[in-house]
Amino acid sequence: MTRANASVAGLAAVRDAAHRLQVAAETGIACAPVRDLIGDDPALAYAVQAVGIARHVSRGARITGRKVGLTSEAVQRQLGVDQPDFGVLLDSMAVAADATVPIGLLQPRVEAELAFVLKDDLLEPGLSAADVRTAIAYATAAIEIVDSRISDWDITFTDTVADNGSSGRYVLADDRLEIDSFAPRDVGMSMSIDGVVVSTGTGAACLGDPLEALAWLARTAVRLGDPLLAGQVVLSGALGPMVAVKPGAQVRADLTLDGAPLSSVAIAFADTEEKP
């Protein structure tokens, strides 16, 4: 196959994969994995993701930030992958703290995270954890509602990247933490569903430090020509295993520091499942 033909084949694969995921999202019927179309090529997977985001933006959605995924070894083991990825956050994904969420998703799971809101653009290559720390306006607890348009979560790295990092919704706590007042890697996390603890972890479970996750994302975004900007939200990655949720579930995430409360956020899911 010539380089030109390979390029055409790649474009066709991206188009077909994006269409398959779009149909799944719009019909509420999970689809087959897309790796049969794009193989194990991360570049093609991110191209599929970009097509999906462009479609949402063309319909009026606004980009609000990025999420880092697959930062926890526990989540990597759950999904059988070995490296982080990222997805794009949209305003349509944001859910207010303490709100009731109509599920409206195919197969949702929840995970607790530390979120950062930026006060400065991150435009330079080679950014370190120390560099990105100075660009943070504040941090807060977050619950990410992850989802997969792919049947039974049968995903590889390229499947989840193409599916926008298996993004669904996200919820930020109302409190704002000064980043100089604590070390993110030392944060403890406990997440409960209906009052029962279902996931625990620490900041160190997120690539060793949530700031390292933010720095990885910042460097990656610069390399791809789409840097992180002031005002954007970054979900830095799960601090523990993700857990499936059902209609009617009450979810709470608590972050602590040396055993003392630091930040908390809670949401409820509607009793009746609402498909897209």
NULUMRO-652839 format. One record per residue: residue in one letter; x, y, z of N, C-alpha, C in turn. Coordinates in Angstrom, 2 decimals, always signed. Layout:
N
R   volo       n.x       n.y       n.z      ca.x      ca.y      ca.z       c.x       c.y       c.z
R      a         X         Y         Z         X         Y         Z         X         Y         Z
...
END
This chain:
276
R   volo       n.x       n.y       n.z      ca.x      ca.y      ca.z       c.x       c.y       c.z
R      m     +0.86     -1.20     +0.00     +0.00     +0.00     +0.00     +0.89     +1.25     +0.00
R      t     +0.61     +2.18     -0.87     +1.39     +3.41     -0.91     +1.05     +4.30     +0.27
R      r     +1.93     +5.28     +0.53     +1.68     +6.21     +1.64     +0.36     +6.95     +1.44
R      a     +0.06     +7.35     +0.20     -1.20     +8.05     -0.08     -2.38     +7.15     +0.21
R      n     -2.29     +5.88     -0.22     -3.39     +4.96     +0.04     -3.55     +4.69     +1.53
R      a     -2.41     +4.61     +2.24     -2.47     +4.40     +3.68     -3.15     +5.57     +4.36
R      s     -2.86     +6.79     +3.87     -3.48     +7.98     +4.44     -4.98     +7.97     +4.21
R      v     -5.38     +7.60     +3.00     -6.81     +7.53     +2.69     -7.48     +6.48     +3.56
R      a     -6.82     +5.33     +3.72     -7.38     +4.27     +4.56     -7.52     +4.74     +6.00
R      g     -6.52     +5.50     +6.47     -6.59     +6.01     +7.83     -7.74     +6.97     +8.03
R      l     -7.94     +7.86     +7.05     -9.06     +8.80     +7.12    -10.40     +8.07     +7.12
R      a    -10.49     +7.05     +6.31    -11.73     +6.28     +6.26    -11.98     +5.56     +7.58
R      a    -10.92     +5.03     +8.18    -11.06     +4.35     +9.47    -11.50     +5.31    +10.55
R      v    -10.93     +6.51    +10.56    -11.32     +7.53    +11.55    -12.79     +7.90    +11.37
R      r    -13.18     +8.12    +10.13    -14.58     +8.47     +9.84    -15.53     +7.37    +10.30
R      d    -15.20     +6.14     +9.98    -16.09     +5.03    +10.32    -16.16     +4.80    +11.83
R      a    -15.02     +4.94    +12.51    -15.00     +4.76    +13.96    -15.80     +5.86    +14.65
R      a    -15.62     +7.10    +14.20    -16.37     +8.21    +14.79    -17.87     +8.02    +14.58
R      h    -18.24     +7.54    +13.41    -19.67     +7.31    +13.13    -20.22     +6.21    +14.03
R      r    -19.47     +5.15    +14.22    -19.94     +4.05    +15.07    -20.19     +4.54    +16.49
R      l    -19.28     +5.34    +17.04    -19.43     +5.87    +18.40    -20.58     +6.86    +18.47
R      q    -20.74     +7.68    +17.44    -21.83     +8.65    +17.40    -23.19     +7.95    +17.44
R      v    -23.34     +6.91    +16.64    -24.60     +6.18    +16.60    -24.90     +5.58    +17.97
R      a    -23.88     +5.03    +18.63    -24.07     +4.45    +19.96    -24.54     +5.51    +20.95
R      a    -23.91     +6.68    +20.91    -24.28     +7.75    +21.83    -25.70     +8.24    +21.57
R      e    -26.08     +8.34    +20.31    -27.38     +8.91    +19.97    -28.52     +7.92    +20.14
R      t    -28.25     +6.65    +20.01    -29.31     +5.64    +20.13    -29.37     +5.03    +21.53
R      g    -28.29     +5.18    +22.31    -28.25     +4.54    +23.61    -28.00     +3.05    +23.53
R      i    -27.52     +2.59    +22.39    -27.20     +1.17    +22.20    -25.69     +1.05    +22.02
R      a    -25.03     +0.43    +22.99    -23.57     +0.31    +22.94    -23.13     -0.43    +21.70
R      c    -21.96     -0.05    +21.20    -21.46     -0.59    +19.95    -20.27     -1.52    +20.17
R      a    -19.84     -2.15    +19.09    -18.64     -2.96    +19.12    -17.42     -2.06    +19.28
R      p    -16.31     -2.59    +19.80    -15.08     -1.79    +19.87    -14.70     -1.26    +18.50
R      v    -13.92     -0.17    +18.51    -13.49     +0.41    +17.22    -12.08     +0.00    +16.84
R      r    -11.46     -0.83    +17.64    -10.09     -1.24    +17.33     -9.99     -2.06    +16.05
R      d    -11.10     -2.64    +15.61    -11.07     -3.34    +14.33    -10.88     -2.37    +13.17
R      l    -11.17     -1.09    +13.41    -11.04     -0.05    +12.38     -9.71     +0.69    +12.49
R      i     -9.30     +1.01    +13.73     -8.11     +1.86    +13.91     -6.93     +1.12    +14.51
R      g     -7.10     -0.14    +14.83     -6.01     -0.92    +15.37     -5.51     -0.38    +16.69
R      d     -4.19     -0.40    +16.88     -3.60     +0.08    +18.13     -2.84     +1.39    +17.92
R      d     -3.29     +2.19    +16.97     -2.63     +3.45    +16.60     -3.21     +4.61    +17.42
R      p     -2.47     +5.12    +18.42     -2.99     +6.23    +19.23     -3.33     +7.47    +18.41
R      a     -2.55     +7.73    +17.36     -2.82     +8.92    +16.54     -4.19     +8.84    +15.89
R      l     -4.54     +7.66    +15.37     -5.86     +7.50    +14.79     -6.94     +7.61    +15.86
R      a     -6.67     +7.08    +17.06     -7.65     +7.14    +18.14     -7.93     +8.58    +18.54
R      y     -6.88     +9.40    +18.67     -7.09    +10.80    +19.02     -7.75    +11.56    +17.87
R      a     -7.52    +11.13    +16.64     -8.21    +11.75    +15.51     -9.70    +11.46    +15.57
R      v    -10.06    +10.24    +15.96    -11.48     +9.91    +16.14    -12.08    +10.78    +17.24
R      q    -11.36    +10.91    +18.35    -11.82    +11.76    +19.45    -12.06    +13.18    +18.96
R      a    -11.13    +13.71    +18.17    -11.25    +15.09    +17.69    -12.47    +15.27    +16.80
R      v    -12.78    +14.28    +15.99    -13.98    +14.35    +15.14    -15.23    +14.45    +16.01
R      g    -15.29    +13.63    +17.05    -16.45    +13.67    +17.94    -16.59    +15.00    +18.65
R      i    -15.48    +15.55    +19.15    -15.53    +16.84    +19.84    -15.93    +17.95    +18.87
R      a    -15.38    +17.93    +17.68    -15.74    +18.95    +16.68    -17.23    +18.91    +16.38
R      r    -17.80    +17.72    +16.35    -19.24    +17.61    +16.10    -20.03    +18.26    +17.22
R      h    -19.63    +18.01    +18.47    -20.34    +18.62    +19.61    -20.21    +20.15    +19.58
R      v    -19.01    +20.63    +19.28    -18.79    +22.08    +19.24    -19.62    +22.71    +18.12
R      s    -19.73    +22.03    +16.98    -20.53    +22.56    +15.88    -22.00    +22.66    +16.25
R      r    -22.40    +21.87    +17.26    -23.79    +21.89    +17.71    -23.99    +22.81    +18.92
R      g    -22.96    +23.59    +19.26    -23.11    +24.60    +20.30    -22.42    +24.31    +21.61
R      a    -21.77    +23.15    +21.75    -21.07    +22.85    +23.01    -19.81    +23.70    +23.12
R      r    -19.40    +23.94    +24.36    -18.20    +24.73    +24.63    -17.20    +23.87    +25.40
R      i    -15.93    +23.92    +24.99    -14.89    +23.17    +25.68    -14.57    +23.86    +27.00
R      t    -14.60    +23.10    +28.10    -14.33    +23.66    +29.43    -13.03    +23.15    +30.03
R      g    -12.39    +22.20    +29.40    -11.13    +21.70    +29.93    -10.79    +20.32    +29.40
R      r    -10.01    +19.61    +30.19     -9.55    +18.28    +29.80     -9.58    +17.36    +31.02
R      k     -9.62    +16.09    +30.76     -9.51    +15.09    +31.82     -8.34    +14.17    +31.50
R      v     -7.60    +13.81    +32.54     -6.56    +12.80    +32.40     -7.17    +11.48    +32.85
R      g     -6.98    +10.47    +32.05     -7.52     +9.16    +32.41     -6.43     +8.13    +32.56
R      l     -6.79     +7.02    +33.17     -5.89     +5.87    +33.30     -4.61     +6.23    +34.04
R      t     -4.74     +7.05    +35.08     -3.58     +7.43    +35.89     -3.38     +6.51    +37.08
R      s     -4.43     +5.83    +37.46     -4.36     +4.94    +38.62     -4.04     +3.52    +38.17
R      e     -3.09     +2.88    +38.83     -2.78     +1.49    +38.50     -4.01     +0.61    +38.66
R      a     -4.85     +0.94    +39.66     -6.06     +0.14    +39.88     -6.99     +0.20    +38.68
R      v     -7.17     +1.41    +38.14     -8.05     +1.56    +36.97     -7.39     +0.94    +35.73
R      q     -6.07     +1.10    +35.60     -5.39     +0.48    +34.48     -5.58     -1.04    +34.50
R      r     -5.48     -1.63    +35.70     -5.70     -3.06    +35.80     -7.14     -3.43    +35.44
R      q     -8.09     -2.58    +35.87     -9.49     -2.86    +35.55     -9.73     -2.91    +34.05
R      l     -9.04     -2.04    +33.32     -9.30     -1.91    +31.88     -8.22     -2.56    +31.02
R      g     -7.19     -3.11    +31.65     -6.17     -3.80    +30.89     -5.31     -2.89    +30.05
R      v     -4.99     -1.67    +30.54     -4.14     -0.74    +29.81     -2.97     -0.35    +30.70
R      d     -1.96     +0.33    +30.11     -0.74     +0.59    +30.87     -0.19     +2.00    +30.70
R      q     -1.01     +2.94    +30.29     -0.55     +4.31    +30.11     -1.72     +5.28    +30.26
R      p     -1.44     +6.55    +30.61     -2.52     +7.52    +30.72     -3.04     +7.94    +29.36
R      d     -4.22     +8.55    +29.37     -4.77     +9.15    +28.17     -5.46    +10.44    +28.56
R      f     -6.09    +11.11    +27.61     -6.86    +12.30    +27.97     -8.12    +12.36    +27.13
R      g     -9.09    +13.10    +27.65    -10.32    +13.40    +26.95    -10.62    +14.88    +27.10
R      v    -11.63    +15.33    +26.41    -12.01    +16.74    +26.41    -13.30    +16.91    +27.20
R      l    -13.34    +17.92    +28.06    -14.53    +18.25    +28.83    -15.34    +19.32    +28.11
R      l    -16.65    +19.15    +28.11    -17.56    +20.11    +27.50    -18.52    +20.65    +28.56
R      d    -19.07    +21.84    +28.31    -19.99    +22.42    +29.28    -21.22    +21.53    +29.47
R      s    -21.59    +20.78    +28.46    -22.74    +19.89    +28.57    -22.49    +18.71    +29.50
R      m    -21.23    +18.49    +29.87    -20.89    +17.39    +30.78    -20.92    +17.82    +32.25
R      a    -20.92    +19.10    +32.51    -20.82    +19.59    +33.88    -22.14    +19.40    +34.63
R      v    -22.04    +18.91    +35.85    -23.19    +18.71    +36.72    -22.91    +19.43    +38.04
R      a    -23.88    +20.15    +38.56    -23.70    +20.89    +39.80    -23.61    +19.93    +40.99
R      a    -22.81    +20.32    +41.98    -22.72    +19.53    +43.20    -24.09    +19.41    +43.85
R      d    -24.36    +18.25    +44.41    -25.62    +17.93    +45.10    -26.82    +17.87    +44.15
R      a    -26.57    +17.88    +42.85    -27.67    +17.79    +41.89    -28.12    +16.34    +41.74
R      t    -29.30    +16.17    +41.15    -29.77    +14.85    +40.77    -29.50    +14.68    +39.28
R      v    -28.80    +13.62    +38.96    -28.35    +13.40    +37.59    -29.27    +12.42    +36.89
R      p    -29.93    +12.83    +35.79    -30.61    +11.83    +34.97    -29.50    +11.00    +34.32
R      i    -29.51     +9.70    +34.47    -28.34     +8.91    +34.06    -28.02     +9.21    +32.60
R      g    -28.94     +9.03    +31.68    -28.73     +9.44    +30.30    -27.45     +8.91    +29.69
R      l    -26.91     +7.85    +30.26    -25.66     +7.28    +29.80    -25.86     +5.78    +29.59
R      l    -24.90     +5.15    +28.96    -25.09     +3.74    +28.62    -24.73     +2.80    +29.76
R      q    -23.54     +2.97    +30.33    -23.06     +2.06    +31.37    -22.12     +2.82    +32.31
R      p    -22.71     +3.74    +33.09    -21.92     +4.68    +33.88    -21.20     +4.04    +35.07
R      r    -20.04     +4.62    +35.37    -19.26     +4.29    +36.55    -18.79     +5.61    +37.15
R      v    -18.42     +5.60    +38.41    -17.96     +6.83    +39.06    -16.56     +6.63    +39.63
R      e    -15.82     +7.72    +39.70    -14.51     +7.72    +40.33    -14.27     +9.08    +40.96
R      a    -13.51     +9.08    +42.05    -13.23    +10.31    +42.78    -11.86    +10.85    +42.37
R      e    -11.78    +12.17    +42.24    -10.56    +12.79    +41.73    -10.30    +14.13    +42.43
R      l     -9.12    +14.66    +42.16     -8.78    +16.03    +42.52     -8.78    +16.83    +41.23
R      a     -9.57    +17.89    +41.20     -9.66    +18.74    +40.01     -8.87    +20.02    +40.23
R      f     -8.32    +20.53    +39.14     -7.62    +21.81    +39.16     -8.30    +22.77    +38.19
R      v     -8.41    +24.02    +38.59     -8.86    +25.09    +37.69     -7.68    +26.03    +37.48
R      l     -7.38    +26.33    +36.23     -6.17    +27.08    +35.89     -6.41    +28.59    +35.91
R      k     -5.38    +29.31    +36.31     -5.41    +30.77    +36.25     -4.51    +31.32    +35.14
R      d     -3.63    +30.45    +34.61     -2.71    +30.86    +33.55     -2.73    +29.84    +32.42
R      d     -2.39    +30.30    +31.23     -2.19    +29.38    +30.11     -0.93    +28.56    +30.35
R      l     -0.92    +27.34    +29.84     +0.26    +26.47    +29.93     +0.76    +26.23    +28.51
R      l     +1.66    +27.08    +28.07     +2.04    +27.13    +26.66     +3.42    +26.59    +26.36
R      e     +4.25    +26.38    +27.38     +5.64    +26.02    +27.16     +5.82    +24.50    +27.11
R      p     +6.72    +24.03    +26.26     +7.04    +22.59    +26.26     +7.87    +22.24    +27.50
R      g     +7.87    +20.99    +27.87     +8.72    +20.54    +28.97     +8.28    +20.99    +30.34
R      l     +7.02    +21.28    +30.52     +6.53    +21.76    +31.82     +6.64    +20.68    +32.88
R      s     +7.08    +21.06    +34.07     +7.23    +20.16    +35.20     +6.06    +20.32    +36.15
R      a     +6.01    +19.44    +37.15     +4.97    +19.55    +38.18     +5.08    +20.88    +38.91
R      a     +6.30    +21.33    +39.16     +6.49    +22.62    +39.83     +5.98    +23.77    +38.95
R      d     +6.21    +23.67    +37.65     +5.76    +24.71    +36.72     +4.24    +24.82    +36.71
R      v     +3.57    +23.69    +36.59     +2.12    +23.74    +36.46     +1.45    +24.13    +37.78
R      r     +2.11    +23.85    +38.88     +1.54    +24.22    +40.18     +1.29    +25.71    +40.26
R      t     +2.19    +26.51    +39.71     +2.05    +27.97    +39.78     +0.92    +28.49    +38.91
R      a     +0.41    +27.64    +37.99     -0.66    +28.06    +37.08     -2.04    +27.70    +37.59
R      i     -2.12    +27.09    +38.78     -3.41    +26.63    +39.31     -4.08    +27.73    +40.12
R      a     -5.31    +28.05    +39.78     -6.09    +29.02    +40.55     -6.56    +28.38    +41.86
R      y     -7.11    +27.19    +41.75     -7.54    +26.45    +42.94     -7.76    +24.99    +42.59
R      a     -7.86    +24.17    +43.62     -8.15    +22.75    +43.47     -9.45    +22.44    +44.21
R      t    -10.05    +21.31    +43.90    -11.28    +20.92    +44.59    -11.56    +19.45    +44.34
R      a    -12.40    +18.86    +45.17    -12.81    +17.48    +44.97    -13.71    +17.38    +43.74
R      a    -13.65    +16.23    +43.09    -14.48    +16.02    +41.90    -14.93    +14.57    +41.84
R      i    -16.10    +14.39    +41.26    -16.56    +13.05    +40.88    -16.66    +13.05    +39.37
R      e    -15.98    +12.11    +38.75    -16.15    +11.93    +37.32    -17.09    +10.76    +37.09
R      i    -18.10    +10.99    +36.26    -19.01     +9.92    +35.85    -18.51     +9.45    +34.49
R      v    -17.79     +8.36    +34.51    -17.24     +7.84    +33.26    -18.28     +6.94    +32.58
R      d    -18.12     +6.77    +31.28    -19.07     +5.97    +30.53    -18.33     +5.41    +29.32
R      s    -18.89     +4.39    +28.73    -18.32     +3.86    +27.49    -19.45     +3.59    +26.52
R      r    -19.25     +4.07    +25.32    -20.20     +3.77    +24.26    -19.97     +2.36    +23.71
R      i    -18.94     +1.70    +24.20    -18.55     +0.38    +23.70    -19.09     -0.71    +24.61
R      s    -19.72     -1.68    +24.04    -20.44     -2.72    +24.77    -19.57     -3.41    +25.82
R      d    -20.13     -3.52    +27.04    -19.50     -4.27    +28.14    -18.12     -3.74    +28.53
R      w    -17.84     -2.48    +28.23    -16.54     -1.91    +28.55    -15.40     -2.76    +27.97
R      d    -15.64     -3.33    +26.81    -14.63     -4.17    +26.15    -13.67     -3.27    +25.40
R      i    -12.77     -2.62    +26.14    -11.94     -1.59    +25.53    -10.45     -1.85    +25.68
R      t     -9.72     -1.39    +24.69     -8.28     -1.27    +24.74     -7.96     +0.22    +24.83
R      f     -6.67     +0.55    +24.84     -6.27     +1.95    +24.92     -6.87     +2.77    +23.78
R      t     -6.80     +2.26    +22.57     -7.30     +3.06    +21.44     -8.82     +3.18    +21.46
R      d     -9.50     +2.16    +21.97    -10.96     +2.26    +22.08    -11.36     +3.40    +23.00
R      t    -10.73     +3.47    +24.18    -11.15     +4.49    +25.15    -10.73     +5.89    +24.70
R      v     -9.56     +6.02    +24.07     -9.15     +7.33    +23.55    -10.13     +7.80    +22.49
R      a    -10.46     +6.94    +21.55    -11.40     +7.31    +20.49    -12.74     +7.75    +21.07
R      d    -13.14     +7.12    +22.17    -14.41     +7.40    +22.83    -14.27     +8.53    +23.83
R      n    -13.39     +9.49    +23.51    -13.14    +10.67    +24.35    -12.77    +10.29    +25.77
R      g    -11.89     +9.30    +25.90    -11.44     +8.92    +27.23    -12.56     +8.33    +28.07
R      s    -13.57     +7.75    +27.42    -14.73     +7.18    +28.14    -15.37     +8.22    +29.05
R      s    -15.48     +9.43    +28.55    -16.06    +10.53    +29.34    -17.58    +10.45    +29.38
R      g    -18.14    +10.94    +30.48    -19.58    +11.04    +30.61    -20.00    +12.40    +31.16
R      r    -19.85    +12.58    +32.47    -20.18    +13.82    +33.15    -19.09    +14.11    +34.20
R      y    -19.11    +15.31    +34.77    -18.20    +15.58    +35.88    -18.85    +16.56    +36.85
R      v    -18.48    +16.43    +38.11    -19.05    +17.24    +39.19    -17.91    +17.80    +40.03
R      l    -17.89    +19.10    +40.25    -16.89    +19.74    +41.09    -17.51    +20.17    +42.41
R      a    -16.76    +20.03    +43.50    -17.20    +20.56    +44.79    -17.25    +22.08    +44.73
R      d    -18.03    +22.66    +45.62    -18.15    +24.11    +45.65    -16.96    +24.79    +46.34
R      d    -16.26    +24.06    +47.22    -15.14    +24.69    +47.93    -13.91    +24.81    +47.03
R      r    -13.08    +25.81    +47.34    -11.88    +26.07    +46.56    -10.67    +25.98    +47.47
R      l     -9.73    +25.10    +47.11     -8.55    +24.87    +47.93     -7.36    +25.61    +47.35
R      e     -6.67    +26.37    +48.20     -5.44    +27.02    +47.78     -4.37    +25.95    +47.57
R      i     -3.78    +25.92    +46.41     -2.84    +24.85    +46.09     -1.59    +24.90    +46.97
R      d     -1.25    +26.07    +47.50     -0.08    +26.17    +48.37     -0.35    +25.66    +49.78
R      s     -1.60    +25.32    +50.07     -1.94    +24.91    +51.43     -1.85    +23.40    +51.66
R      f     -1.56    +22.64    +50.60     -1.46    +21.18    +50.77     -0.69    +20.58    +49.61
R      a     -0.23    +19.35    +49.82     +0.47    +18.60    +48.77     -0.51    +17.61    +48.16
R      p     -0.87    +17.76    +46.90     -1.86    +16.87    +46.31     -1.54    +15.38    +46.44
R      r     -0.26    +15.02    +46.41     +0.08    +13.60    +46.50     -0.27    +13.00    +47.87
R      d     -0.42    +13.87    +48.89     -0.70    +13.39    +50.24     -2.19    +13.29    +50.56
R      v     -3.04    +13.66    +49.61     -4.48    +13.64    +49.82     -4.98    +12.20    +49.94
R      g     -5.90    +11.97    +50.88     -6.59    +10.69    +50.98     -7.97    +10.79    +50.37
R      m     -8.49     +9.70    +49.85     -9.80     +9.71    +49.20    -10.65     +8.54    +49.67
R      s    -11.92     +8.83    +49.91    -12.90     +7.78    +50.20    -14.17     +8.12    +49.42
R      m    -14.66     +7.16    +48.66    -15.90     +7.36    +47.90    -16.92     +6.33    +48.35
R      s    -18.15     +6.80    +48.58    -19.22     +5.92    +49.04    -20.41     +5.99    +48.10
R      i    -21.13     +4.89    +48.02    -22.40     +4.82    +47.31    -23.45     +4.34    +48.29
R      d    -24.49     +5.16    +48.46    -25.56     +4.85    +49.42    -25.00     +4.58    +50.81
R      g    -23.99     +5.37    +51.18    -23.42     +5.30    +52.51    -22.40     +4.21    +52.74
R      v    -22.12     +3.41    +51.74    -21.15     +2.32    +51.86    -19.88     +2.68    +51.10
R      v    -18.74     +2.63    +51.77    -17.48     +2.94    +51.11    -17.18     +1.89    +50.04
R      v    -16.95     +2.36    +48.81    -16.73     +1.45    +47.69    -15.37     +1.65    +47.02
R      s    -14.69     +2.75    +47.35    -13.40     +3.02    +46.73    -12.58     +3.91    +47.66
R      t    -11.31     +3.58    +47.83    -10.39     +4.42    +48.60     -9.09     +4.55    +47.83
R      g     -8.32     +5.58    +48.18     -7.04     +5.77    +47.52     -6.36     +7.01    +48.04
R      t     -5.29     +7.40    +47.35     -4.52     +8.59    +47.73     -4.09     +9.33    +46.48
R      g     -3.62    +10.56    +46.69     -3.08    +11.32    +45.58     -1.89    +10.63    +44.93
R      a     -1.13     +9.88    +45.70     +0.04     +9.18    +45.17     -0.35     +8.11    +44.16
R      a     -1.63     +7.68    +44.17     -2.09     +6.68    +43.20     -2.27     +7.27    +41.82
R      c     -2.22     +8.58    +41.70     -2.44     +9.27    +40.42     -1.09     +9.66    +39.81
R      l     -0.48     +8.74    +39.11     +0.85     +8.93    +38.51     +1.88     +9.38    +39.53
R      g     +1.68     +8.99    +40.79     +2.59     +9.38    +41.86     +2.26    +10.71    +42.48
R      d     +1.55    +11.56    +41.75     +1.19    +12.90    +42.23     +0.23    +13.51    +41.20
R      p     -0.95    +14.00    +41.61     -1.84    +14.65    +40.63     -1.18    +15.78    +39.86
R      l     -0.18    +16.43    +40.46     +0.53    +17.48    +39.72     +1.34    +16.89    +38.57
R      e     +1.84    +15.69    +38.74     +2.55    +15.02    +37.64     +1.57    +14.70    +36.51
R      a     +0.34    +14.32    +36.87     -0.67    +14.07    +35.85     -0.99    +15.34    +35.09
R      l     -1.12    +16.46    +35.81     -1.37    +17.74    +35.16     -0.20    +18.13    +34.26
R      a     +1.03    +17.91    +34.73     +2.20    +18.24    +33.91     +2.26    +17.38    +32.66
R      w     +1.94    +16.09    +32.79     +1.91    +15.21    +31.61     +0.91    +15.72    +30.59
R      l     -0.27    +16.08    +31.07     -1.30    +16.59    +30.17     -0.86    +17.89    +29.52
R      a     -0.27    +18.80    +30.30     +0.16    +20.09    +29.76     +1.20    +19.89    +28.66
R      r     +2.17    +19.01    +28.89     +3.20    +18.75    +27.87     +2.57    +18.14    +26.62
R      t     +1.66    +17.19    +26.83     +1.02    +16.53    +25.70     +0.19    +17.52    +24.89
R      a     -0.55    +18.38    +25.59     -1.39    +19.36    +24.91     -0.56    +20.34    +24.09
R      v     +0.58    +20.77    +24.64     +1.47    +21.67    +23.89     +2.00    +20.97    +22.65
R      r     +2.42    +19.72    +22.81     +2.96    +18.97    +21.68     +1.93    +18.81    +20.56
R      l     +0.66    +18.69    +20.94     -0.40    +18.51    +19.95     -0.94    +19.84    +19.41
R      g     -0.40    +20.96    +19.91     -0.83    +22.26    +19.41     -2.14    +22.76    +19.97
R      d     -2.57    +22.20    +21.09     -3.85    +22.60    +21.70     -3.65    +22.74    +23.21
R      p     -2.88    +23.75    +23.64     -2.47    +23.85    +25.04     -3.63    +24.14    +26.00
R      l     -3.38    +23.83    +27.26     -4.33    +24.15    +28.31     -4.34    +25.66    +28.54
R      l     -5.54    +26.19    +28.82     -5.69    +27.64    +28.92     -6.29    +28.06    +30.26
R      a     -6.04    +29.30    +30.63     -6.60    +29.85    +31.86     -8.11    +29.70    +31.88
R      g     -8.63    +29.32    +33.04    -10.06    +29.14    +33.20    -10.52    +27.73    +32.96
R      q     -9.67    +26.90    +32.35    -10.08    +25.53    +32.08     -9.98    +24.65    +33.32
R      v    -10.83    +23.63    +33.35    -10.84    +22.62    +34.39    -10.01    +21.44    +33.93
R      v     -9.22    +20.89    +34.85     -8.50    +19.65    +34.56     -8.85    +18.63    +35.64
R      l     -9.44    +17.53    +35.23     -9.63    +16.40    +36.13     -8.36    +15.57    +36.05
R      s     -7.64    +15.48    +37.18     -6.27    +14.95    +37.12     -6.19    +13.44    +37.13
R      g     -7.31    +12.74    +37.37     -7.28    +11.28    +37.30     -7.78    +10.63    +38.57
R      a     -8.22     +9.41    +38.44     -8.82     +8.68    +39.56     -7.80     +8.44    +40.67
R      l     -8.26     +8.58    +41.91     -7.43     +8.29    +43.08     -7.66     +6.88    +43.60
R      g     -8.56     +6.16    +42.95     -8.87     +4.79    +43.35     -9.73     +4.14    +42.29
R      p    -10.15     +2.91    +42.51    -10.93     +2.19    +41.49    -12.25     +2.87    +41.18
R      m    -12.67     +2.78    +39.92    -13.99     +3.26    +39.54    -15.02     +2.17    +39.84
R      v    -16.26     +2.61    +40.05    -17.32     +1.70    +40.50    -18.58     +1.97    +39.69
R      a    -19.26     +0.91    +39.28    -20.50     +1.05    +38.52    -21.61     +1.64    +39.39
R      v    -22.51     +2.40    +38.79    -23.64     +2.98    +39.50    -24.94     +2.61    +38.82
R      k    -26.02     +2.59    +39.61    -27.35     +2.28    +39.10    -28.29     +3.45    +39.37
R      p    -29.42     +3.51    +38.71    -30.40     +4.57    +39.01    -30.72     +4.60    +40.50
R      g    -30.84     +5.82    +41.02    -31.16     +6.00    +42.43    -29.96     +6.06    +43.34
R      a    -28.76     +5.82    +42.84    -27.57     +5.81    +43.68    -27.25     +7.20    +44.23
R      q    -26.77     +7.23    +45.48    -26.28     +8.44    +46.12    -24.76     +8.30    +46.25
R      v    -24.01     +9.20    +45.61    -22.56     +9.08    +45.56    -21.91    +10.26    +46.28
R      r    -20.90     +9.96    +47.09    -20.18    +11.01    +47.81    -18.69    +10.71    +47.76
R      a    -17.89    +11.74    +47.50    -16.44    +11.63    +47.52    -15.89    +12.57    +48.57
R      d    -15.03    +12.06    +49.43    -14.40    +12.86    +50.48    -12.89    +12.83    +50.32
R      l    -12.28    +14.00    +50.27    -10.83    +14.12    +50.28    -10.40    +14.58    +51.66
R      t     -9.32    +13.99    +52.14     -8.81    +14.33    +53.47     -7.31    +14.60    +53.38
R      l     -6.79    +15.24    +54.42     -5.36    +15.48    +54.54     -4.97    +15.17    +55.98
R      d     -4.12    +14.18    +56.16     -3.74    +13.73    +57.50     -4.97    +13.38    +58.33
R      g     -5.98    +12.83    +57.68     -7.19    +12.40    +58.36     -8.22    +13.49    +58.57
R      a     -7.89    +14.74    +58.28     -8.82    +15.86    +58.47     -9.55    +16.14    +57.16
R      p    -10.83    +16.54    +57.22    -11.58    +16.85    +56.00    -10.91    +17.95    +55.18
R      l    -10.88    +17.76    +53.88    -10.28    +18.73    +52.97    -11.31    +19.26    +51.98
R      s    -12.01    +18.38    +51.29    -13.02    +18.78    +50.31    -13.93    +17.59    +50.05
R      s    -15.22    +17.87    +49.86    -16.19    +16.81    +49.62    -17.18    +17.23    +48.54
R      v    -17.71    +16.25    +47.84    -18.71    +16.52    +46.82    -19.65    +15.32    +46.73
R      a    -20.93    +15.61    +46.49    -21.92    +14.54    +46.42    -22.90    +14.79    +45.27
R      i    -23.42    +13.72    +44.73    -24.46    +13.78    +43.72    -25.42    +12.62    +43.92
R      a    -26.59    +12.73    +43.32    -27.56    +11.63    +43.31    -27.91    +11.32    +41.88
R      f    -28.26    +10.08    +41.61    -28.72     +9.69    +40.30    -30.24     +9.50    +40.34
R      a    -30.90     +9.89    +39.28    -32.34     +9.76    +39.20    -32.75     +8.29    +39.36
R      d    -33.95     +8.06    +39.89    -34.43     +6.70    +40.11    -34.72     +5.97    +38.81
R      t    -35.09     +6.71    +37.78    -35.45     +6.09    +36.51    -34.37     +6.37    +35.50
R      e    -33.86     +5.32    +34.89    -32.81     +5.47    +33.90    -33.36     +6.14    +32.65
R      e    -32.64     +7.13    +32.18    -33.05     +7.89    +30.99    -32.01     +7.72    +29.91
R      k    -32.35     +6.99    +28.87    -31.40     +6.75    +27.79    -31.34     +7.96    +26.85
R      p    -30.22     +8.13    +26.16    -30.10     +9.26    +25.22    -31.20     +9.23    +24.17
END
